[in-house]
Amino acid sequence: MLDFFQTYSYFGLFTILLLEEGGIPFPIPGDLFIAAVAFMPNSNYLLIVATVIISTLFGSTFLFSLSRKFGLPIILKITGLIRIKKEKIEKAKKIFKKHEKFAIILGRLVPGFRTITPIVAGTFKISYKTFWLNTLIAAIIWANIYYVIGRFFGEIVLKFIK
C-alpha cells in the first residue's frame, strides 16, 4: 500500500477518500491514508488538506444527493424488516434537524459515522448549503488531525497499512 502512495501520492489519496466518502468501504480507514501521506518525505500540508477537503465534499455530496432522492423509501423498507417503527425514525429526524450543524460536524469526525452522516442528512432533507458548509468544517478538522498524527506517529501508522 505504501508503494501506491509513493507512486500516486495526492491523486491516490484523493481517489481512495473519494470512493470511501462515496460509500465504498475499504478495509483500512481513510484516516490512516491521510496520516501515511503526511508522513511521506516532502509531503505538502496545503496539498494534503486540499485533497482531503475536495474528495470529502465530492464523495459525501454524492451520498447526500442519492439519499435525498431515494433515502426515506429505502430506510422505511429496511426498518420494516428490522422492526423499527416509523415513530422512532420521526423522533430521530427531529433530533437531527434540531442539532443539524453539530450533528453533521460530529458525525463526520467520528469513525464509523462519517459515511452514515451524509445518508442521514440527505434522507432527512437537510439543506445542501447546511450540509456542505458543515461537511467543509469537519473536513478541515479531519485533515488537520490526521496530518498531525501522520507527522508525529507516521511510522506506527505505516504498520497498519503495509
C-alpha positions in Angstrom: 0.0 0.0 0.0 2.9 2.3 0.7 4.1 1.8 -2.9 0.7 3.0 -4.0 1.1 6.3 -2.2 4.7 6.8 -3.2 3.6 6.3 -6.8 0.3 8.2 -6.8 0.7 10.4 -3.8 -2.1 13.1 -3.6 -4.1 11.6 -6.6 -4.0 8.2 -4.8 -5.2 9.8 -1.6 -7.9 11.7 -3.5 -9.2 8.5 -5.2 -9.3 6.4 -2.0 -11.0 9.1 0.0 -13.5 9.9 -2.8 -14.5 6.3 -3.1 -14.7 5.9 0.7 -16.8 9.1 1.1 -19.0 7.9 -1.8 -19.9 4.9 0.2 -17.4 2.2 -1.0 -15.9 0.7 2.2 -12.2 -0.1 2.4 -10.7 -2.5 5.0 -8.4 0.3 6.1 -10.0 3.7 7.0 -9.2 6.8 5.1 -7.8 8.4 8.3 -4.8 6.2 8.1 -4.2 7.1 4.5 -4.1 10.8 5.3 -1.6 10.1 8.1 0.5 7.9 5.8 0.7 10.6 3.1 1.5 13.2 5.7 4.4 11.1 6.9 6.0 10.8 3.5 9.1 12.9 2.9 8.4 16.1 1.1 4.6 15.9 1.9 2.9 19.2 1.4 0.5 20.3 4.2 -1.7 22.5 1.9 -2.0 19.8 -0.8 -3.0 17.2 1.7 -5.6 19.4 3.3 -7.0 20.5 -0.1 -7.1 16.9 -1.3 -9.0 15.8 1.8 -11.4 18.6 1.5 -12.1 18.2 -2.2 -12.5 14.4 -2.0 -14.7 14.7 1.1 -17.0 17.3 -0.5 -17.4 15.4 -3.8 -17.8 11.9 -2.3 -20.2 13.0 0.5 -22.2 15.1 -1.9 -22.8 12.0 -4.0 -24.1 10.1 -1.0 -26.1 13.1 0.3 -27.8 13.5 -3.2 -28.7 9.8 -3.5 -30.1 9.7 0.0 -32.1 12.9 -0.6 -33.7 11.3 -3.6 -34.1 7.7 -2.5 -33.2 7.5 1.2 -36.5 7.6 3.0 -38.3 4.9 1.0 -35.3 2.6 1.3 -35.0 3.3 5.1 -38.7 2.6 5.6 -38.3 -0.8 3.8 -35.2 -1.7 5.8 -36.7 -0.6 9.1 -39.8 -2.7 8.4 -37.5 -5.7 8.1 -35.7 -5.0 11.4 -38.9 -3.8 13.1 -38.1 -0.1 13.8 -41.2 1.9 13.9 -41.8 4.9 11.8 -42.3 7.0 15.0 -38.7 6.3 16.0 -37.5 7.5 12.6 -39.5 10.7 13.0 -38.1 11.2 16.5 -34.5 10.7 15.2 -35.3 13.2 12.4 -36.5 15.9 14.9 -33.4 15.5 17.0 -31.1 15.5 13.9 -32.8 18.6 12.5 -32.7 20.4 15.8 -28.9 19.9 16.1 -28.1 19.6 12.4 -24.9 21.6 12.3 -23.4 19.9 15.3 -24.7 16.5 14.2 -23.1 16.9 10.8 -19.7 18.0 12.1 -19.6 15.4 14.9 -20.9 12.7 12.6 -18.2 13.5 10.0 -15.5 13.3 12.6 -16.5 10.1 14.3 -15.1 7.0 12.5 -18.0 4.7 11.5 -20.4 7.6 11.2 -18.5 9.5 8.5 -20.3 7.7 5.7 -23.7 7.4 7.5 -23.9 11.2 8.2 -24.5 12.3 4.5 -27.1 9.5 4.2 -29.0 10.7 7.3 -28.7 14.3 6.3 -30.0 13.6 2.8 -32.7 11.4 3.9 -33.9 14.0 6.5 -33.8 16.7 3.8 -31.2 18.9 5.4 -30.5 21.8 3.1 -27.5 21.3 0.9 -25.9 24.6 2.0 -26.1 23.5 5.6 -24.7 20.0 4.8 -21.9 21.4 2.5 -20.7 24.1 4.9 -20.6 21.8 8.0 -19.0 19.0 5.9 -16.4 21.5 4.9 -15.7 22.5 8.5 -15.4 18.8 9.5 -13.1 18.0 6.6 -10.8 20.8 7.6 -10.7 19.5 11.2 -10.3 15.9 10.0 -7.5 16.7 7.6 -5.6 18.6 10.3 -6.0 15.9 12.9 -4.6 13.1 10.7 -2.0 15.3 9.2 -0.6 15.9 12.7 -0.9 12.2 13.6 1.0 11.3 10.4 3.8 13.8 11.1 4.3 12.6 14.6 3.3 8.9 14.5 3.7 8.0 10.9 5.9 5.0 11.5 3.2 3.4 13.6 0.5 4.3 11.1 2.5 2.6 8.3 2.5 -0.7 10.2 -1.3 -0.7 9.8 -1.4 -0.2 6.1 1.5 -2.3 4.9 
